[in-house]
Amino acid sequence: MATLFDLPDLVLLEIFSYLPVRDRIRISRVCHHWKRLVDDRWLWRHVDLTLYTMRPKVMWHLLRRYMASRLHSLRMGGYLFSGSQAPQLSPALMRALGQKCPNLRRLCLHVADLSMVPITSLPSTLRTLELHSCEISMIWLQKEQDPTVLPLLECIVLDRVPAFRDEHLQGLTRFRALRSLVLGGTYRVTETGLDTSLQELSYLQRLEVLGCTLSADSTLLAISRHLRDVRKIRLTVGGLSAQGLVFLEGMPALESLCFQGPLITPEMPTPAQIVASCLTMPKLRVLEVQGLGWEGQEAERVLCKGLPHCMVIVRACPKESMDWWM
């Protein structure tokens, strides 16, 4: 009978990739063969450390022994709510990531206090930066900061970052490579701040505004004014009306449009009105509706029949986390 030790190395590596980091290191002690597999570069391209409250000494060991030049993406927590004795992210660790991990492209920070971590300490190789429930300082993303910071940054996700406000949004305009922006629960951003910032972010190709205090109509108006080349839009439907949809009509490059519930108001456009607006968008290929209670209803049939050239997706409810955007 075949055993686990008889499996090909490629299969074992695939299995090991699903193990948490701590378990990967433990199984390296089983035998020399598994130790060699655990040391394989492929296994350390994507690392998730959010499951652990990790001492700095252990983190530094992982960085030197396993990750280094192999690392492409990293998820880690800052233990913001773990008590004053919990280890915190430090500028020294961020700088070490930049020096020892030259292939690091994506960094996701969860529940981290970054108020004492300057943005200049982040790895300059980053193309994607995600902040989930993080604290940042008032000057962290402001426009007056060094314009050479993060020169390759293409995507930034700001999910429930309570300090993020108009001044920070304006500061994003210095990232000239930026193409994707996701705002989730950034309740300090105002309609005026969004409109002003999008004037200088006209090169964005994807914009997602979820769970903010901004009305959908005002967001669509700002998009129609300044983001004529945007390809993907996702937003919550609070404050969405038929007039707001008119702002999007004729958008020349829009390929994907998503409306996300659960808030439905009397002004919410009907499925027929959504179809009429979508038919004016020459490149639209995906229409997604989440959490509006339209699944299996007449509304879903109207959308599918009216947009035969599009992939129409009607889902029961939005996902709880923001990991879907990947």
URLINDA-V674689 format. One record per backbone hydrogen bond with DSSP energy under -0.5 kcal/mol. CO is the residue of the C=O (numbers start at 1). NH is the residue of the N-H. Records with the same first field share a line. If there is no record, write none. Layout:
# URLINDA-V674689
CO: NH, NH
This chain:
# URLINDA-V674689
3: 6
4: 7
8: 12
9: 13
10: 14
11: 15
12: 16
13: 17
15: 18
16: 19
20: 24
21: 25
22: 26
23: 27
24: 28
26: 29
27: 30
31: 35
32: 36
33: 37
34: 38
35: 39
37: 40
40: 43
41: 44
42: 45
45: 72, 73
47: 49, 75
48: 21
49: 52
52: 54
55: 58, 59
56: 60
57: 61
58: 62
59: 63
60: 64
61: 65
62: 66, 67
63: 68
67: 70, 71
68: 71
72: 105, 106
73: 47
74: 108
75: 49
76: 110
79: 82
83: 86
90: 94
91: 95
92: 96
93: 97
94: 98
95: 99
96: 100
97: 101
101: 104
105: 127, 128
106: 74
107: 109, 130
108: 76
109: 132
110: 78
111: 80
112: 114, 135
114: 117
116: 118
118: 121
119: 122
123: 126
124: 152
127: 154, 155
128: 107
129: 157
130: 109, 132
131: 133, 159
132: 111
135: 114
137: 140
139: 142
142: 145
146: 149
148: 151
150: 153
154: 179, 180
155: 129
156: 182
157: 131, 159
158: 160, 184
159: 133
160: 162
161: 164
164: 188
165: 168, 169
166: 170
167: 171
168: 172
169: 172
170: 173
171: 174
172: 175
174: 176
175: 178
179: 205, 206
180: 156
181: 208
182: 158, 184
183: 210
184: 160
185: 187
186: 189
188: 166
190: 194
191: 195
192: 196
193: 197
194: 198
195: 199
196: 200
197: 200, 201
201: 204
205: 231, 232
206: 181
207: 234
208: 183, 210
209: 236
210: 185
215: 219
216: 220
217: 221
218: 222
219: 223
220: 224
221: 225
222: 226
223: 227
227: 230
228: 253
231: 255, 256
232: 207
233: 258
234: 209
235: 260
237: 240
238: 216
239: 217
241: 245
242: 246
243: 247
244: 247, 248
245: 248, 249
246: 249
248: 251
255: 285, 286
256: 233
257: 288
258: 235
259: 290
260: 237
265: 268
267: 242
270: 274
271: 275
272: 276
273: 277
274: 278
275: 279
277: 280
278: 281
280: 282
281: 284
285: 311
286: 257
287: 313
288: 259
289: 315
290: 261
291: 262
294: 297, 300
297: 300, 301
298: 302
299: 303
300: 304
301: 305
302: 306
303: 307
305: 308
307: 310
310: 312
311: 287, 313
312: 314
313: 289, 315
315: 291, 292
322: 325
323: 326
